[in-house]
Amino acid sequence: MSVKGIIIKIVLGLLAVAILAGSIYQLLKPADDGGSDAIIVYSADSEAVEKVSVKGEEEFTLIKKGDEWVMEGVEGVKVDKTFADTLVKSLCNIQSPMKAEGGMSLADYGLEDAAVTATLDFGSKTKTISIGNESGEYRYLKMEGDWDVYIVSQPDLYMVFLEKIKYLDNTVLQMYADKVKTLEYKDIVLEKTEDGWLEKAPYNASADADRVKSILDEMSDISALEIVPRDEAELEDATAVTVTLNDGEKLAFEVSGSFLSYENTDYMYRVAENETAFLNITGFDLVGKYVAPIAINEVSSISFVSNEGIIEFKLEAPDSEAPVFYKNDTEVSNEAFRGFYQTLMGLMFTKEGSVEGMVEYSITFTKTDNSTYAVQFLPISESEYAVDINGTKGFVVNKKSVTDIFEAAKNLK
């Protein structure tokens, strides 16, 4: 996800929280009838409620355990106490500006088969509230045991229409991308080093830092669309994912289809498809595609070997402000060599593949620390070379790209 996308996501999230907070405030603030006499439809001590059940498009029951609440059937997932308390308080303090017009049936009000029914359980007694059709900014409401029908402001009934999952902590994964040390999934192992991201498996090679960052940004804030008991979800070909943070903490979970689960838990989280799309990214997608990503100031010499002979480049004081470049002991212009080197650094892998056979071209970099970086090119098809880098195989490059570089080396003045 881009920085812009992350900012938009944060802003939209804060906006949604602000709207919800505003609705909660409206429900909890002291009643203000504007000078008119409001009808007290129902009033009860919210602290005495032991259980509240809501049945509408979704059905759930919240049970009070001491000062906290649990949701029946998903007892292992934390319930948002503020939301639960607000739901109960709103149902224990129902006011109406007026009764509904008479002469209509319950079906006309949408109360014969109510849109939502909420039942308060006080232990020794229960009270059921039925909520029907909309009427402008109001809804029709009827209390159990009361023949009258009332109109009640929709904001006052906001909490009974709130999605079930809003009452649960639906946070699946939350972390700072820059605090991640390693990421492992399928056959891929990525590790952050002092020099950047390394793809330790399936290739021991530099990883595309931007691609890795985009994955971690997407993973940094995952929320569930639904939370279900583990035995209700079909688990097939689950993929293990492990995130290790800089402090050593491990976040290990499994992904199966659109479901994500942690070890030793009884529940699974259904998440949006894009939240786990990174599982389709392969090791080749993540590996750095440049054949020789070596800064010019780290090189002391480069040797080009082909059936036409050897071309030797030497770099004198490469990390200074005035380096000097030689081709077979003859000085070449700074501008010409830098242009050639930029072309050389642009050589990229095109796909996976390897072959055993005769080496046709090779380039060996000797670094200023005396280490070497040897690249060999072996024909794998009429248009491609397989590449061997310090003994590591597995990649293919375009043959013309290689021959063009050798031709440029030969013609460099």
C-alpha positions in Angstrom: 0.0 0.0 0.0 1.3 3.4 -0.9 1.8 6.2 1.7 -1.2 7.9 0.2 -3.3 4.8 0.6 -2.2 4.3 4.2 -3.1 7.9 5.0 -6.5 7.6 3.3 -7.2 4.3 5.2 -6.3 6.0 8.5 -8.5 9.1 7.8 -11.5 6.9 6.8 -10.9 4.8 9.9 -10.8 7.9 12.2 -13.9 9.3 10.4 -15.8 6.1 11.1 -14.7 6.1 14.7 -15.8 9.7 15.0 -19.3 9.0 13.6 -19.7 6.0 16.0 -18.4 8.1 18.9 -20.9 10.8 18.1 -23.7 8.3 18.1 -22.6 6.9 21.4 -22.4 10.4 22.8 -26.0 11.1 21.7 -27.2 7.9 23.3 -25.4 8.5 26.6 -25.9 12.3 27.1 -28.6 13.5 29.5 -32.0 13.7 28.0 -33.0 17.1 26.6 -36.6 17.3 25.5 -36.3 20.9 24.3 -39.0 22.0 26.7 -41.6 19.5 25.6 -42.8 16.5 27.6 -41.2 13.3 26.2 -43.0 10.0 26.8 -41.0 7.6 28.9 -41.6 4.4 27.0 -39.3 2.3 29.1 -36.9 2.9 32.0 -34.9 0.4 33.9 -31.6 0.1 35.8 -29.0 -0.8 33.2 -26.7 -2.1 35.9 -29.2 -4.8 36.7 -29.1 -6.3 33.2 -27.4 -9.7 33.2 -27.8 -10.5 29.5 -29.0 -8.8 26.3 -30.0 -10.5 23.1 -30.4 -8.9 19.7 -32.1 -10.6 16.8 -32.3 -8.9 13.4 -30.2 -9.4 10.2 -27.7 -10.9 12.7 -28.3 -12.5 16.0 -26.1 -12.3 19.1 -26.2 -12.4 22.9 -24.0 -10.5 25.3 -23.6 -11.8 28.8 -22.3 -9.8 31.7 -19.3 -11.3 33.6 -18.4 -9.0 36.5 -17.6 -5.6 34.9 -17.0 -7.1 31.5 -19.1 -8.6 28.7 -18.7 -11.8 26.7 -20.5 -12.7 23.5 -22.3 -16.1 23.6 -20.6 -18.5 21.3 -17.4 -16.5 21.0 -16.4 -16.3 24.6 -12.7 -16.3 23.7 -12.9 -13.0 21.9 -12.9 -9.7 23.8 -16.1 -7.6 23.7 -15.9 -3.8 23.5 -17.2 -2.9 27.0 -18.1 0.7 25.9 -20.3 -0.6 23.1 -22.0 -3.2 25.2 -22.7 -0.8 28.0 -24.1 1.8 25.6 -26.4 -0.8 24.0 -27.9 -1.7 27.3 -28.2 1.9 28.5 -30.0 2.8 25.3 -32.5 0.0 25.7 -33.0 0.9 29.4 -33.9 4.5 28.6 -36.3 4.7 25.7 -38.2 7.9 25.1 -40.7 9.0 22.5 -42.1 12.3 21.3 -45.5 10.7 20.6 -47.4 7.6 20.1 -48.0 6.3 16.6 -51.4 6.9 14.9 -54.0 4.4 15.8 -56.1 2.3 13.5 -53.2 0.4 11.9 -52.2 -3.2 12.4 -48.8 -4.4 13.8 -47.9 -5.5 10.3 -48.5 -2.0 9.0 -45.9 -0.8 11.5 -43.5 -3.6 10.6 -43.9 -5.0 14.1 -45.6 -8.3 13.3 -42.3 -9.5 12.0 -40.0 -6.9 13.6 -36.9 -5.7 11.9 -35.1 -6.1 15.3 -36.1 -7.5 18.6 -34.0 -6.9 21.7 -34.4 -8.8 25.0 -33.1 -7.6 28.3 -32.6 -10.3 30.9 -32.5 -9.2 34.5 -32.2 -12.6 35.9 -35.6 -12.8 37.5 -37.4 -11.3 34.6 -37.0 -10.3 30.9 -38.2 -7.5 28.7 -38.5 -7.7 24.9 -38.5 -4.6 22.7 -39.7 -4.8 19.1 -38.5 -2.3 16.4 -40.3 -2.0 13.1 -40.5 0.2 10.0 -38.9 3.5 9.5 -41.0 6.7 9.6 -38.8 9.6 8.5 -36.1 10.0 11.1 -38.0 7.7 13.5 -38.9 4.0 13.8 -41.9 2.3 15.2 -41.4 0.6 18.5 -43.4 -1.6 20.8 -42.7 -2.9 24.3 -43.6 -6.4 25.4 -46.9 -6.2 27.3 -47.8 -2.7 26.0 -50.5 -2.3 23.4 -49.3 1.1 22.3 -46.9 1.7 19.4 -44.4 4.6 19.7 -42.1 6.5 17.4 -38.5 6.6 18.5 -35.6 8.6 17.1 -33.4 6.4 14.9 -30.1 7.7 16.5 -31.5 6.5 19.9 -31.7 3.0 18.4 -28.4 3.1 16.7 -26.7 0.4 18.8 -29.3 -2.3 18.1 -28.6 -2.0 14.4 -24.8 -2.1 14.8 -23.1 -5.1 13.2 -22.4 -8.0 15.5 -18.7 -7.8 14.8 -18.5 -4.2 15.9 -19.1 -5.5 19.5 -16.0 -7.7 19.2 -12.4 -6.9 19.0 -11.9 -7.7 15.3 -8.2 -6.9 15.2 -6.5 -9.8 13.5 -3.0 -8.4 13.1 -1.6 -5.0 14.0 2.0 -4.1 13.8 4.5 -1.5 12.6 6.0 -2.5 9.3 9.4 -1.0 10.2 9.5 -3.2 13.3 9.5 -6.4 11.4 12.8 -8.5 11.4 11.7 -11.5 9.3 8.7 -12.7 7.3 8.2 -16.4 6.4 5.5 -18.1 4.3 5.5 -21.0 2.0 9.1 -21.5 0.9 10.0 -17.8 1.3 12.2 -16.4 4.1 12.8 -12.7 4.2 15.2 -11.1 6.7 16.0 -7.5 7.3 19.8 -6.8 7.5 21.9 -3.8 7.8 22.2 -3.6 4.0 18.5 -4.0 3.4 16.1 -6.9 2.9 17.6 -10.3 2.1 15.7 -13.2 0.6 17.3 -16.1 2.4 15.0 -18.6 0.7 14.4 -19.8 -1.9 17.3 -17.6 -3.0 20.1 -16.3 -1.0 20.0 -12.9 -2.7 18.9 -9.3 -2.1 15.2 -8.7 -2.0 13.2 -6.0 -3.7 12.9 -3.6 -0.7 9.9 -1.7 -2.1 8.0 -5.0 -2.8 8.7 -6.3 0.7 7.6 -3.0 2.2 4.3 -3.0 0.3 3.6 -6.5 1.7 4.3 -5.5 5.2 2.2 -2.3 4.9 -0.7 -4.4 3.7 -0.3 -6.8 6.7 0.2 -4.1 9.2 -3.5 -3.6 10.0 -5.8 -6.5 9.3 -9.3 -6.6 10.7 -11.8 -9.4 10.5 -15.1 -9.2 8.6 -16.4 -12.1 10.6 -15.3 -14.2 13.6 -16.4 -17.8 13.6 -15.7 -21.0 15.7 -12.9 -22.9 14.2 -15.1 -26.0 13.5 -17.4 -23.9 11.3 -14.8 -23.1 8.7 -13.5 -25.6 6.2 -9.7 -25.7 6.4 -7.9 -26.9 3.3 -4.2 -26.4 2.3 -3.5 -24.0 5.2 -0.4 -21.8 4.7 1.7 -21.0 7.7 2.9 -17.4 8.1 5.4 -16.2 10.7 6.3 -12.6 11.4 9.2 -12.0 13.8 9.5 -8.5 15.2 12.8 -6.7 16.2 12.2 -7.5 19.8 11.9 -11.2 19.1 8.1 -11.5 19.4 6.7 -13.9 16.9 3.2 -13.6 15.3 2.4 -17.0 13.9 -0.8 -17.8 12.1 -2.3 -19.9 9.3 -4.3 -18.8 6.3 -6.8 -21.0 4.5 -8.8 -19.4 1.8 -10.3 -16.2 3.3 -9.8 -17.4 6.9 -7.0 -16.7 9.2 -6.3 -18.4 12.5 -3.8 -18.4 15.3 -2.5 -21.5 17.1 -4.3 -22.7 20.2 -7.4 -20.6 19.6 -11.0 -21.8 19.0 -11.9 -19.1 16.5 -11.1 -18.1 13.0 -11.2 -14.7 11.3 -12.6 -14.1 7.9 -10.7 -11.3 6.2 -10.9 -9.5 2.9 -9.2 -11.3 0.0 -6.7 -8.5 -0.5 -5.5 -8.9 3.1 -3.8 -12.2 2.3 -3.0 -11.6 -1.4 0.7 -11.5 -0.5 0.6 -15.3 -0.4 0.4 -15.3 -4.2 3.7 -13.4 -4.4 6.6 -15.9 -5.2 10.2 -15.9 -4.3 11.1 -14.8 -7.8 8.7 -11.9 -7.5 10.5 -10.7 -4.4 14.1 -11.3 -5.3 16.0 -8.3 -6.5 16.1 -8.6 -10.4 19.4 -6.8 -11.0 22.2 -9.2 -11.9 25.0 -7.2 -10.3 23.6 -4.5 -8.0 27.1 -3.2 -7.0 27.8 0.6 -6.5 30.6 1.9 -8.6 32.5 3.2 -5.6 32.7 -0.4 -4.3 34.5 -1.7 -7.3 38.3 -1.8 -8.0 38.3 -3.9 -11.2 36.0 -5.7 -13.6 37.0 -8.5 -16.0 35.0 -9.4 -19.1 35.8 -12.8 -20.6 34.4 -14.2 -23.9 35.6 -16.2 -26.9 36.9 -12.9 -28.2 39.3 -12.5 -25.3 39.5 -10.6 -22.1 38.7 -6.9 -21.4 40.0 -5.6 -18.1 38.7 -2.4 -16.5 40.5 -0.9 -13.5 39.1 1.8 -11.2 41.5 4.0 -9.4 40.2 5.6 -6.2 36.6 4.7 -7.1 35.1 6.3 -4.0 37.0 9.5 -4.3 35.7 12.8 -6.0 38.1 12.2 -8.9 38.2 8.5 -9.8 40.2 7.4 -12.9 39.0 4.6 -15.1 41.2 2.3 -17.3 40.5 -0.2 -20.0 43.3 -2.6 -20.6 45.6 -0.1 -18.9 44.5 2.8 -21.1 42.5 5.6 -19.5 38.9 6.1 -20.6 36.7 9.1 -20.0 34.8 9.5 -16.8 31.6 10.2 -18.6 31.9 7.3 -21.0 32.7 4.7 -18.3 29.9 5.8 -16.0 27.4 5.6 -18.9 28.7 2.0 -19.6 28.6 1.1 -16.0 25.0 2.3 -15.7 24.0 0.0 -18.6 25.9 -2.9 -17.0 24.0 -2.3 -13.7 20.7 -2.4 -15.7 21.1 -6.0 -16.6 18.1 -7.9 -15.1 16.7 -11.4 -14.6 13.7 -12.2 -16.7 12.6 -15.5 -15.2 13.6 -18.5 -13.3 15.7 -21.3 -14.8 19.0 -23.0 -14.7 21.2 -25.3 -16.9 24.5 -27.1 -16.8 26.9 -26.6 -19.7 29.5 -24.4 -21.3 30.1 -20.9 -20.1 30.0 -18.4 -23.0 30.5 -15.1 -21.2 31.6 -14.2 -17.7 32.0 -10.9 -15.7 34.0 -10.8 -12.5 33.8 -7.8 -10.2 36.7 -7.4 -7.7 35.5 -5.1 -4.9 37.6 -2.7 -2.9 37.5 -5.1 0.1 39.1 -7.7 -2.3 36.0 -9.9 -2.4 34.8 -11.1 -5.8 31.4 -11.2 -7.5 31.5 -13.7 -10.4 28.7 -13.8 -13.0 28.7 -16.6 -15.6 26.3 -16.9 -18.6 25.4 -20.3 -20.0 23.1 -20.8 -23.0 19.7 -22.2 -22.1 17.8 -21.3 -25.3 18.4 -19.5 -28.5 17.4 -16.2 -27.0 18.4 -16.7 -23.3 21.3 -17.3 -20.9 21.1 -19.0 -17.6 23.1 -17.1 -14.9 25.5 -18.4 -12.3 26.4 -15.9 -9.6 29.2 -17.1 -7.3 27.9 -20.6 -7.7 24.2 -19.7 -7.2 21.9 -20.7 -10.1 18.3 -20.3 -10.8 17.8 -17.2 -13.1 17.7 -16.4 -16.8 18.5 -13.2 -18.7 17.9 -12.1 -22.2 20.9 -13.1 -24.4 20.9 -9.9 -26.4 21.2 -7.9 -23.3 24.4 -9.7 -22.4 26.0 -9.5 -25.9 25.1 -5.8 -26.1 27.0 -5.2 -22.9 30.1 -7.1 -24.1 29.9 -5.2 -27.4 29.7 -1.9 -25.5 32.7 -2.9 -23.4 34.7 -3.7 -26.5 33.9 -0.4 -28.2 34.4 1.8 -25.1 37.1 4.4 -25.9 
